Each structure stands twice: as structure tokens, then as C-alpha cells.
Amino acid sequence: MGGLRTRIDYQEATAIIRAAAARHRLGTESIAVKRADGRFLAQDLAAPIDLPAFDNSRMDGFALRHADLASSGDSELHIIGAQFAGPATGIALGQGECLRITTGAPIPAGADTVVIKENVHERDGLLRVPAGVASGADIRHAGEDVRIGEVVLRSGSPLSPARISLAAALGVAELEVSRRPTVAVFTTGDELVEPGLPLAHGQVYNSNRELLMGLLRDEGLEPVAWPSLPDDPARIETAFRDAASAFDLVITCGGVSVGEKDHLPALLAEQGTIHFWKVRMKPGMPVLFGEMDRALFLALPGNPVSVLATFLTLGRDLLDGLQGRSEPRGRRFARLSAPWSKSHGRLEFLRGRLQHGEDAVLRVRPDPADASHRLRAAAASDALIVLAEAPRTYQAGDIVEIIAY
């Protein structure tokens, strides 16, 4: 493994991951708008129509000609029909006439103003309108939201429900999106036992698989969990070869450090390529990134909190890059609600609990159970607190970046 990039800093690791993801950028597919939630747009979307597509009423009321209103005192108009939301009736207004209208209904020919129902009085087919109505009141004009041909969504944008609604409002039935990556999940170790089975002394239940599967599903993916692998190099190689030929991404837990049964680094170096091994971060320093056959490999340490931290940071970056995400995930910040002393030089992702106060200030309380095996602390927390490289004593009230989960 000569020339291997090892013990690199976190920024270099993310740069390597993004470059590899760009090289392995997934293809695209056309899917129905109703199935596009959470996907990433693969090409710019230009509006095929104006939005609104026609002048329409902003309120329930009456459409009229402003020129028919007196400059002072009440005006009286003849009600000649109604226009409800839906197809236009084709009724055109003449002098002294008005039309009953509902919200969203097209403005009839000749009308240029709407008065709301609550501000007028109607009796025996006549409408009395008080003075002071502004010309053009309560009309939504064609194209005031979006003009035809205007680019409304950019390639790489994550498709939220609001963005999908916008596409649907423009009449778009299908969207070109990035294909979702196929992901194989492996957990390794002779000590692993499936939940529900008897537990012998020295064995532990396999919690990392459920952690990873849940994190991946939260990203909108449908990962495939393979059976746990024993610490057997031949069996690990066979399974990895199979997965590497069929999946876009393989994520593993355990077997990535320097112990006698940590076989993954040597295996990947022999059968594929290692892009980096070990990152100056806490927890998760032994994390390894490489590729074999058609698949990228992200090999995470075996401690559960390390799995959580490395996935939420490096793993999410990798998934975003594979799908061509152009909008970075929003950065969030909070004030520490308690002091914390950091004695090492690595970038740290400490568990914490978010607190929302009546003063509208977001705070985060560090969890003192900061060891990488303390899964209960991770379960009780809802954010990672990003603590910068180099030793430092943080005071209560200091601003820190957070990664919510």
C-alpha cells in the first residue's frame, strides 16, 4: 500500500470523495412528477406556460369595469351572471354591468377590477359598490408568478414537495432526474449475532446494520443488507466481488482498522483501489474509501457512533455527489448551553441535544458520554456538534456548527 493517502485531514477527504463521486456520476431517468419527491433534478426546468396562465380573481366577489364606478359616493351595477373557477363562460361585460366571480375564476372580457363580496351589497340583481375601490384590485395577472420560458428549477436541485408542486402547476407530467444509487450494506465480525438470537459471552448484537439501513432510507434510498460476514478473508472477498459487480456503492462496518482480523484494507488494496485510509476526525478515524469493479467502497469503523458520524458527514457527501446535487445542504449553527474542553487536534463530531428556547436562540447541549461505543448517548442526541481542529476550551454561549439527525 505504498503511496497510500492516510491520516489525511477531513477537508482533503471530502475533496477526494467529491471528485470520485463526480467520476462515477449516475445516469438519469424520466419519472412521473408524483414519484419525484426527494430526487435530484437532472436538467434545468423551463416554464412551458405562464403562471398563472390567465388573469383570475384573487377573492370571491364581483368582476366589474372600474370606469363604471363613481369618483364619490356609491355606484350601482347590474349583475348579469356568474363566472366560477373552471372553464370561461364567455360572458363579456358592457357598461354598468358586473359578474359574480369566485377565487381563481378567469376574469371576464371587459372587466379590470374585482370587489370582494364582503365590501358590497346586492339586492334584486343590482350591486351597490362603495367609493374608494382601486383600479385593478384583487386580480392576479397572467405570468405574475412565472413567465413562459423562465428557468424555475436548476439541474441538481433536490425536489421538495413545494418544487414538485411548482412543476405540476406548470403542467409538467414527468421530470428528468438522477438515478438513485444502488447500495449494498455489509457488517463484519465473528462477534456479531442477529437480534432475537441467544447471545454467548463475547458476542454482541448487530446494531450497525439497522443504523446504516435507517440512515440510507432517510436519504430516500432502498439499500440491500447482506448477511453478516465472519472475519474470513476468503468469504469477505467473495461477497465483496459479487457486490462490487452489481451495486453502485458498497458500505461496510468493521474490519477496517489495523487488527489481525481487519482484512478490508489489504483486500481492497489488492482487488481494487484505495483513495484514502484514516481521516483525522473523531469519531471514525479508521474510515476507508476506495473502489472495486464498478462500485465505490466506503468502509466505516465498527463502533456505532463512528458509523453514525462518518455516514452523516462523508457518506452523505458521497451520495449527494453521485446524484449530482448542486445545492449544498444548509449549514446550521447553535450556541453551546454548557462548556466543553477539547484536548486533541482532530476535527470532532460530538453528540448533543438541541434546545429551542422562547428567546428564539437555538442551543445545543453536549453529551458527556462521548466515547464512540456509547450508542445510548447517540440515541438520546439529535445533532452532531462540529468542534474545530486543535485543542480548545469552549464556553457556554459559544457558537458552533451542528449537523442535525
Phi, psi and omega in degrees: 000037178296143180079002181293135175281115184224154183051044179277164178279165187297320181297321177294321179299315180294324178296319179295317180297317181293322178294317179294320179298321179296322178292330182257020182311130184286158178286187184240166175209153178262125181229159179295144179307320184293348179248011189267000183301129178084355179276175181244124182298136184257353176207153179302146176248115176261141184293124178279347179217166169289154174224116355298158181279347182206159174297134181213167185279137178277342185218165167285134181172227183221134175269138183209177175261122184298331181295341180276356181269139178288150180288338176215148181080177182283155174240150180238126183235154177270129176275115186254002180162198182217148173231110179264166176301130184135199182302143179292140180281340182086002178288131176249142182274137171255185182298132177076014182246157175215168184224131174296139184215150179245165181303130179087354181285147180294142178288127182290157178302137179095336181277147176221006184209150174235134171252138184283152188302322185290343186259005183231171179229130180241144179198130175053044176079006179245148180241125177259122185245123179289162179291160174100004178286129181281144177296133179082008184298142171056038172243131173264121187270148178305132176078005182288340176267308181221136175265143178305136181089347180287135176284118184256336178223135183263151176304137182092355180287133171291137186268100176277166176305321180294321179290323176295321177298320178298315178299317179296321179297334178272002177085012182279121183268332182226150179233144175272119185232162174289142176293142177284141180291144170274136187229129172256136182245126178238140167239140185233151175140133177296339185277352188279137176228143180286140177306138180100342179267159178298146184247115177277161178300130181096350179261159177225152177284147183280093178266335184296326180299313181294325177298310182294317180299319179294317179298319179291320177295325176299336178272007179083013183261167178238076184291159177246120180269124176270157176302150178300143182256137174286170179281064182236111185304321182294316180291322178297316181298317180298314181295317181293323177298316179298312183293321184295336180272349187238343186241157175283325185219135174242126177244129181239158176232126175091164176071025188241005181266218185240018178286169182298335181251016176268086191271346189296314182302314180294320180297313182291325178295324182281320188260349183211225182223136173256124178272324170199157177217119180083125181234140181284075179218157178223128352281173173105016185305322184286003185307141183233142179226130179197203179205156177212133182055235181267354189257144165276146181241126171241106184258114185261153175297169185273340179292135188299323180289329174295320177300313180300310185293316182290326177290313183296338181257285183289320182296314179297320178302317180295315179297318179298317181294319179299328182262006175070031179298128182259339179264119177296149175298141183297135176274141180235152182225154178211166175262135176297134178265358177209153179290160178208137180250127181245121188256352184251173185260002181276155170294132185239144175242095185269141177287146179203166180246125180285143180228125182253110183265165179292346178277005177068017177259125178278127179238160177223133181255119178296145175266122183294343177277078191262004179291151188286352176263358187276080184292327179299322178296321178294322180291328180279347181263169176221015179202152167263134176263123182272114179251124188297160176299157180086145178298146180194147172257119179266141178258155172302131183102345177295144180272130179228153173281147179230154173237106182285149175216000000 
